[in-house]
Each structure stands twice: as structure tokens, then as C-alpha cells.
Amino acid sequence: MVIPVRIRVKTPDAPGLLLKSLAAMRRTVATMADLVQQEDQAPEPKLEDSREWMELRDLILAALRPYPEALEAVARAMRKTEGAGQATTDSPILRDTVPP
């Protein structure tokens, strides 16, 4: 992308000042491009790895304890959804409810 810039400076060192300014802007743009590239390469966070999800999951499972059939159905669905990740087996309720 090209951004046209028109600068009018009335000093004896105008060309030198302009070149120094352009060099600084170029470094800034290069740094910004590096940051954007790093952000694009960062791994996407997974819901099942978040502390908030683990707490919510355990609350849901605990609330279903009085209803064993519902607890088992929800626990099986959570196991399928979360996949084979370590986060699934971190829940003592889930571990005790549905065998792997």
C-alpha cells in the first residue's frame, strides 16, 4: 500500500530532515508488519484449556449429580466435544462419571 505524503519544510536542512523522518517511518511500519505477522502465527486459544471453562464445566456437572442419567449424557457429550485433550480428564466429576 502506498500512502502519498506531501511535506513542505522551509529550513536549510529540509532534505536531510525529510530523509531521517522517512527512515524512522519506514522502521515503524516494518515493526508494525512484524507484530501483525507474529499475531497471525500465534496459536488460537482453546476453550477447553481455559480456567473459566473448566470451572463452568465442573459447576454444570456438579449440578447434574442428583440426576445420574443426565450427568452421564452431558459428561459423554463433553468428552466428545473436548476430544482427547488433557483438560477433559482434569475434572474429577467427569473422571468419576464416565470412564475413558
C-alpha positions as a printed NumPy array, in Angstrom:
array([[  0.   ,   0.   ,   0.   ],
       [  1.333,   3.428,  -0.918],
       [  0.388,   6.492,   1.059],
       [  1.199,   9.761,  -0.706],
       [  2.837,  12.294,   1.601],
       [  3.336,  15.953,   0.775],
       [  5.676,  17.825,   3.08 ],
       [  6.826,  21.416,   2.717],
       [  9.641,  22.434,   5.032],
       [ 11.424,  25.789,   4.922],
       [ 14.759,  25.063,   6.587],
       [ 18.235,  24.763,   5.153],
       [ 18.4  ,  21.082,   6.199],
       [ 14.975,  20.158,   4.796],
       [ 16.165,  17.29 ,   2.563],
       [ 18.206,  15.687,   5.381],
       [ 15.37 ,  16.108,   7.867],
       [ 12.918,  14.616,   5.404],
       [ 15.156,  11.602,   4.757],
       [ 15.591,  10.995,   8.508],
       [ 11.824,  11.222,   9.03 ],
       [ 11.132,   8.816,   6.206],
       [ 13.69 ,   6.344,   7.576],
       [ 12.038,   6.487,  11.005],
       [  8.583,   5.963,   9.459],
       [  9.897,   3.013,   7.462],
       [ 11.246,   1.359,  10.638],
       [  7.919,   1.95 ,  12.371],
       [  5.97 ,   0.386,   9.513],
       [  8.368,  -2.59 ,   9.435],
       [  7.908,  -3.106,  13.183],
       [  4.135,  -2.944,  12.814],
       [  4.263,  -5.517,   9.991],
       [  6.345,  -7.843,  12.199],
       [  3.821,  -7.514,  15.031],
       [  0.904,  -8.31 ,  12.72 ],
       [  2.761, -11.345,  11.358],
       [  3.516, -12.591,  14.891],
       [ -0.142, -12.192,  15.836],
       [ -1.199, -14.212,  12.788],
       [  1.191, -17.021,  13.75 ],
       [  0.124, -17.172,  17.416],
       [ -1.823, -20.315,  18.266],
       [ -5.541, -19.823,  18.763],
       [ -6.563, -20.366,  22.386],
       [ -8.732, -23.41 ,  23.007],
       [-11.885, -23.157,  25.08 ],
       [-11.244, -26.431,  26.878],
       [ -7.886, -25.111,  28.116],
       [ -9.337, -22.008,  29.747],
       [ -9.729, -21.867,  33.509],
       [-13.176, -20.303,  33.121],
       [-14.426, -23.242,  31.025],
       [-13.035, -25.776,  33.481],
       [-14.822, -24.046,  36.366],
       [-18.096, -23.777,  34.43 ],
       [-17.852, -27.397,  33.297],
       [-17.383, -28.581,  36.878],
       [-20.324, -26.46 ,  38.069],
       [-22.586, -27.928,  35.378],
       [-21.527, -31.48 ,  36.202],
       [-21.906, -30.898,  39.943],
       [-25.425, -29.511,  39.392],
       [-26.338, -32.675,  37.486],
       [-25.137, -35.092,  40.206],
       [-28.692, -35.648,  41.546],
       [-29.683, -36.709,  38.012],
       [-27.298, -39.581,  37.107],
       [-28.681, -40.22 ,  33.616],
       [-28.448, -36.546,  32.661],
       [-24.992, -36.307,  34.235],
       [-23.762, -39.262,  32.209],
       [-25.268, -37.915,  28.966],
       [-23.742, -34.457,  29.456],
       [-20.396, -35.926,  30.534],
       [-20.26 , -38.128,  27.415],
       [-21.106, -35.14 ,  25.203],
       [-18.389, -33.06 ,  26.889],
       [-15.845, -35.834,  26.375],
       [-16.727, -35.999,  22.675],
       [-16.647, -32.223,  22.253],
       [-13.435, -31.649,  24.172],
       [-11.727, -34.546,  22.422],
       [ -8.799, -36.395,  23.844],
       [ -7.232, -33.32 ,  25.463],
       [ -5.855, -33.312,  28.993],
       [ -8.444, -30.736,  30.06 ],
       [-11.181, -33.38 ,  29.833],
       [ -9.67 , -35.648,  32.458],
       [ -8.822, -32.79 ,  34.818],
       [-12.397, -32.776,  36.113],
       [-12.795, -35.232,  38.999],
       [-16.547, -35.244,  38.389],
       [-16.125, -36.127,  34.734],
       [-13.43 , -38.691,  35.539],
       [-15.663, -40.404,  38.114],
       [-18.789, -40.268,  35.959],
       [-17.77 , -41.618,  32.589],
       [-14.833, -43.969,  32.114],
       [-12.449, -43.023,  29.278]])
